[in-house]
Amino acid sequence: MIETKIKVIILILGAVFACTAPFIHVLYPKKSPQFKVLKQQLDDGKITQETYASKYKTLQKSKRFIGFTNIRKFWYAIGKPISMLYFALLLIYVYPFIIIDKKVKRIVGGSIILFLFISMYFIVWTLWHRQDFPKELYYWAIGIVSIIGSMISIFIINYNKDKTMLMNLHSLMRFIVNDVKHKYVAEEDKARFVEDYMDEIEKLKG
């Protein structure tokens, strides 16, 4: 009971953070008010152009955050990947309970891999100590995402085809079992008709 409550609390807190992460950047100004103050000092003649340039550069360095020019840009970059990561983890949690259809389970499994890869890629990119990843890594990422995405698309297309075929088969069976028996088969032949189509259904199962 306690374990279940803890899981629910973690899921709720995770959902709140995941849903707010893409919007946290709006809490921070696009540019620090200190830059405006510095510019105003220049306009009022309180500091020289050289002093302004020097202080501006120092202020820029002080406002940098994990490789970004300010914390707003950092949260803008990492917010969406955090959200995607949470929903990927949520799918992992739900995955074992999917027992309706094996193909649906495969589609969900492929989506989990894709979401995890994309989210982790951009989270690591955001926290990367250098300016950017090597170009080769981008090519690898594009290739992996394209392959997994294509596989998921194929699964979905095939699943839709199989589902449509199954629906058509059910429609045909309803027609044979109900409409044909009641509308076109004489009363004395109905028992024989039912026996015959049941035999054919059994052959299909085999």
N, C-alpha and C positions, 0 to 999 in steps of 0.2 A: 504493500500500500504506500509506504513512504517512498520506495524506489519509483513508483509510478508518478507520485506527486513531484518528485525531483525532476523526472524526465519532462513532465508537463511544464514545469517552471523554466527549465532550460530551453525547451522549444519556444515558449512564449517570449522569453528574453531575447533569444536568438532571432525570432521573427521581428521583434520590435527594432533591434539593432540593424538587421538586414534591410528592413524597409525604410529606415531613416538614414542609413549610411550614404545612399546616393544624393541626399539632400543636405547633409551636414555642412557642405561647402558654403551654402547660402548664409550661414551664421557668421561668416567671416567677411570683412570688406574686401572688395576687389583690390584696393590699394590702401596701405596703412595711412591713417590720418597724419602721421608724422611727416610724410612726404609733402602733404599740403602745407603743414606748418613751415617746413623748410623752404618751400617755394614762396610762401608769403614773406618770409624773412628776406629772401632775395629781392622780391618785388618792392619791399619797403626800404631796401638799401641798407639793411642791418648787417648783411654779409656780402662778401664779394663773390663773383662768379667762380673763382678758383676755390674758395671756401665751400661754396654750394656744391660744386662737383665732387670735392673730397668727402664732404659729409653725406652726400647722396650715395656715393659708392659704399661708404661704411655702413649706412643704413640698409642698403640693399643686401649686403652680406649678413647683417644681423637678422634680417627677416627671412632668410633662406631656411627651408625646412626639408630635410632628407632629399637634397638635390633639386627641389623646386624653389621657385622664386619667393613663394609664400605658402602658408599652411592651407589657404583656400584652394590653390591649384593641386596640392597634395590630396586633399579630400575629394576633389572633383575627379582625380585620376583613379583613386582606390575605392571609391564608394560603390560603383556598379559591380566591380569584380567581387567585393565582399558580399553583396546581395546575391549574386549568382552562385557563389560558393555555398552560402547557407542553403539555398534551394536544392543544390546538388546533394548536400549532406542530408537534407530532408528526404530526397528521393531514395538515397541509400537506406535510410531508416524505414521507408515505406516498401522498398523493393521486395523483401522476403514475404510480404503479405499479398503480393500480386499473384493470384492463383487462377484468375479468370481465363487467361489465354497465354500460351508460351511465347507467341510472336509479340504480343504486347509487352511481355516481360523483357524480351530481347531489345525492343525499341527503347524501353525505359532504361535498360542497362547501357545501351549505346549512348543515350542522351546524358546519363550520369557521367560517363567517361569524358564526353565532349565538354560538358559544363565544368567539370573539375579541371580539365586541362586548360580551358580558356581562362577561368577565374584565377587559377594558380599562376598561370603565365603572366597575367597583368598585375597580380598582387606582387609577385617577385620583381617584375619590371618596375613597379612603383617604388619598391624598397631597394632597388639596385643601386649600389654606391657610385656607379659610373653614370655617364649621361644617357647611355642607351645600350641595348644588347648588340652583340655582333650581328652583322647582316645575315650570316649563314643561319643563325638561330631563327630569324624571321622566316626564312625559306622552309626550314624544317617544320616550324609551327603551322605555316600555311598548308604544307603538304599533309601533316597529320590531321588537322582540322578538316581539310577537304576530303580525305579518305574516310574518316569517321562519319562526317556529315553525309557523304554519298551512301555509305552503308546504311545509315539510319533512314535515308530517303527511300532506298530500295526495300527495306523492311516494311516501311509504311505503305508503299505502293503495292507490294505483294500482299500485305495484310488486307488492304482495301479490296483488292481483286478477289481474294479468298472469301472475304466477308460478303461481297456482292454475289459471288457464286453460291455461297451457302444460303443466302436469302432467296435467291432464285430457285434453288433446290427445294427449300421449305415451301415456297409458293406453289411449285409444281406438285409436291407431295400433298398439300392441302387440297389442290384441285382434284387429284386422283382419288384421294381418300374420301373427300366430302362430295364435291360437285359431281364427279363422274358416277360415283356409287348411287347417289340419290336421284340424279337427273337422267342418266343414260342406261342404267343397269336394271333389268327387270327384277322384281321382288324375289322370284324363285332362284335367280342367279347370283344374288348378293353374297350369300355365304361362300359360294365358290370363288367369287371375285375377290373377297377379302382374303381368303386363303392363298390365292395366287399372288396378290401383291405383297402379302406378308412373307411369302417364300422368296420373292425377288429382293425384298429389303434385307432378309437374312443373308442372301448371297452377296449383297453389297457390303455387309459388315465383314464377311469373310475375306 
